[in-house]
């Protein structure tokens, strides 16, 4: 971990990275992404131009609003992500309290 990185934010997004992948795949399969949406660098890497980035952001936003069955109820992906992050925060807080209590008992 380094001070310049937001490691927790990256850890929280990782389980849902597949939604971005699905958005990109959807755009490619539908022919919405075009070569003009990319820049090829001198190292032959591809970078998104603003037009391509906008397409991906819009498709990802649509993906977050898609309905999904979660715990027997119909929800959106954005709500499922909210629930999972809240669950992680509760677990993390409980573990922190246990660690503090344990360290106080060791004194």
N, C-alpha and C positions, 0 to 999 in steps of 0.2 A: 504494500500500500504506500502510496505517495501522497503528500498533501495536495498536489495539483490534480488528483483524480477523484472523481465522485464514485468510489467503488460501490457503495451501497446502491446508488441509482442504477449502475450497470448490472448489479446482481439482481435487482428487482425486475429489470426489463428482460433479462435473459429467458425466463420461461415463456415469454410471450413473443419472442422474436419471430416465431413461425408465422405470426399474423402479418408481419411486414413481408416475409418471404411469399406468403400467399397473395398479397396485394401485387407484388412485382410479377409473380407468375401469371396472375390473372391479366395484368396489362400486356404481358408478352404474348400470351395465348390469344388474346383478343386483337392483337395487332395494334394496340394503342401506343406502344413505345416505338419510336422511329430512330433511325441513326442520327437525325438532327437533334435528338434529345441528349446526346452524349458528346463529350470532348475526348479525343484520344491524346494522352500525354506523350511526351518524347520517350518515355519508358514503356509505351504501348499499354498503359493502363487506361481504363475507361472511367470518366468522371461525369456526373450528371450536370447538364446545363439547367438553368432555372426552369425551363419548360418541362424537362423530365422530372425534376424534383417536385414540381407542382402536381404533375400527374400521379406520382407515387403518394404524395401527401393526401390528395383527394381520394384515391383508392383506399388508402389505409383508414381514412376517416370513415368511409363507407363500410369497411370491414369491421370497425369498432361498433358500428350501429347494427350489424347483422345479428339476428336472433340465434340463440344457441340454447340447448337444454342443459341446465346445470342444477344439480341436486333436485331433480324432479320438477323444476320450474323453468319457464321460458324467460331468458334474460338476454341482454346484449353482451357482447364481448367486453365492452368498457365496464359494465357493472361487475362482471366476473373478475376482471382485473382488480377493480376496487375491493371486492370481497377478499381476494387472495392477499392483497397487500395489507389490508386491515388484519387479516388472520396472522400474517407474518409479524406485524407490529405487536399484536397481543402476545404471541409466543415469545418474541424477543424481549418484551418488557417483563414477562414472567421469569424468563431465564436470568435476566439482569437482577431482578429482586432476589431470586434464589442465590445467585452468586454473591450478592452483598450480604445476605443473611449468613451464608456459609463463611465468608471472610470475617464477619464480626464474631462468629462463634469460635474462630481459630485463635482469637486474641487472648 
